[in-house]
Amino acid sequence: MEFFEVVSKRFSSRAYMDQPVEKEKLDRILEAARLAPTACNRQPFKIVVVKTIDKQEALSECFHSKFIYQAPLIIGIFAKIDESWVRGDGHNFYDVDAAIVFDHLILAAAVQGLGTCWIGSYKPEKIKEFFGLAKEYEPVAFTPLGYSSDVKTDKGRKAIEDLVAYF
């Protein structure tokens, strides 16, 4: 799939089929995330993959919406803040790095014919408890991953003139 076709076809899916994701597809998606650029190439993140089967009750404690754990997989990205690059004024780029990695992951999923939905609404303390990662890892974003049973609708976008300024 050509890049502009991918970005135009990708959408936030909120409904998933009961169909497993093939390991080969998951591996390609994770490889795309691994190859994503990060500040100073520090790669200060951990990607987690959760098979949701038999974990819905525990996951319902972590997320606000049921559709998230109705997909066969959930992928999350956690940042290791103390390993992230910090700009001279003290701004830590952990969230930027995680967002770049996650965007690679989501676009790679679209190429594989899989649905995703960027999730920022979760209960951080429950997430940390569920995943059991050390306290230096900060949850940043999650996505359900699976075959979408949803249909893309036109959400509308602002005109390019409203978003871009030339100097």
C-alpha positions in Angstrom: 0.0 0.0 0.0 1.4 3.4 -1.0 1.9 5.9 2.0 -0.8 8.4 1.1 -3.2 5.6 0.6 -2.4 4.3 4.1 -2.9 7.6 5.8 -6.1 8.3 4.0 -7.6 4.8 4.7 -6.5 4.6 8.4 -9.2 5.4 10.9 -10.0 4.9 14.6 -11.9 1.6 14.8 -14.2 1.1 17.8 -15.6 -2.4 16.8 -13.6 -5.6 16.2 -14.2 -9.1 14.8 -13.6 -12.1 16.8 -10.6 -13.1 14.7 -7.1 -13.6 15.8 -4.2 -11.5 14.5 -1.6 -13.6 12.7 1.8 -13.6 14.3 3.5 -12.6 11.1 1.4 -9.4 10.9 2.0 -8.6 14.6 5.8 -9.1 14.1 5.8 -6.7 11.1 3.9 -4.1 13.2 6.3 -4.4 16.1 9.3 -4.2 13.8 7.9 -0.9 12.3 7.7 0.5 15.9 11.2 -0.7 16.7 12.5 1.2 13.6 10.8 4.5 14.6 13.1 7.4 15.3 13.5 8.7 18.8 15.5 11.6 20.2 19.2 10.7 20.1 18.1 7.2 19.2 17.7 6.3 22.9 14.6 4.2 22.3 13.3 4.9 25.9 10.2 2.8 25.7 8.6 -0.6 26.3 5.9 -2.0 24.0 3.5 -4.4 25.7 1.2 -6.8 23.8 -1.8 -8.2 25.7 -4.0 -11.1 24.5 -7.4 -10.0 25.7 -9.0 -13.5 25.9 -9.9 -14.3 29.5 -8.6 -10.9 30.7 -11.7 -8.7 30.0 -12.6 -8.4 33.7 -9.1 -7.2 34.7 -8.9 -4.9 31.6 -12.3 -3.4 32.5 -10.6 -2.0 35.6 -8.0 -0.3 33.4 -10.0 1.2 30.5 -13.2 3.2 30.3 -14.6 1.7 27.1 -15.4 -1.9 26.4 -14.5 -1.9 22.7 -10.8 -1.6 23.7 -10.6 -5.1 25.2 -13.1 -6.7 22.7 -10.2 -6.7 20.2 -8.0 -9.8 20.3 -5.0 -7.7 21.3 -4.2 -4.5 23.0 -0.8 -2.8 22.4 0.5 -0.3 24.8 3.6 1.9 24.9 5.3 2.9 28.1 8.1 5.5 28.3 11.1 5.1 30.5 11.3 8.8 31.4 14.8 8.7 33.0 16.3 7.4 29.7 14.6 10.0 27.5 16.5 12.9 25.9 16.0 16.2 27.8 16.4 19.5 26.0 18.6 22.2 27.5 15.6 24.0 29.1 14.6 20.8 30.9 11.8 19.6 28.6 11.7 15.8 28.5 10.9 14.2 25.1 9.6 10.9 26.4 6.0 11.6 25.2 7.2 12.7 21.7 9.3 9.6 21.3 6.4 7.4 22.4 4.0 9.2 20.0 6.4 8.7 17.0 6.8 5.0 17.8 3.1 4.5 18.3 2.2 6.3 15.1 4.6 3.9 13.2 2.9 1.0 14.9 -0.7 2.2 14.0 0.2 3.0 10.4 1.9 -0.4 10.0 -1.3 -2.0 11.4 -3.3 -0.3 8.7 -1.0 -1.6 6.0 -1.6 -5.1 7.4 -5.4 -4.6 7.1 -5.9 -4.3 10.9 -7.8 -1.7 12.9 -6.6 0.4 15.7 -7.8 3.3 17.9 -5.3 5.6 19.8 -6.4 5.4 23.4 -5.3 8.0 25.9 -8.2 7.5 28.3 -7.2 4.9 30.9 -6.6 4.6 34.6 -2.8 5.0 35.1 -2.6 3.3 38.5 -4.7 0.3 37.4 -2.6 0.1 34.2 0.6 0.1 36.2 -0.8 -2.6 38.5 -2.0 -4.8 35.6 1.2 -4.7 33.7 3.5 -4.8 36.7 6.2 -2.7 35.1 8.7 -0.9 37.3 7.7 2.6 38.4 10.1 4.3 36.0 7.8 3.3 33.2 5.1 5.7 32.4 2.0 4.6 30.4 1.6 6.9 27.3 -1.0 5.3 24.9 -2.8 2.1 24.0 -4.6 0.7 21.0 -6.9 -2.3 20.5 -5.5 -4.3 17.6 -7.6 -6.6 15.4 -9.7 -6.9 12.3 -12.1 -4.0 12.3 -15.9 -4.5 11.9 -16.3 -0.8 12.0 -16.8 1.5 8.9 -14.8 4.6 8.3 -16.9 7.7 8.4 -16.0 11.2 7.2 -15.1 13.1 10.3 -14.1 16.2 8.3 -10.8 17.9 8.6 -9.8 21.6 8.7 -8.6 23.2 5.5 -4.9 23.1 5.0 -4.9 26.9 5.1 -6.2 26.8 8.7 -3.4 24.5 9.8 -0.3 25.7 8.0 1.5 29.0 8.2 4.4 30.0 6.0 7.1 32.4 7.1 
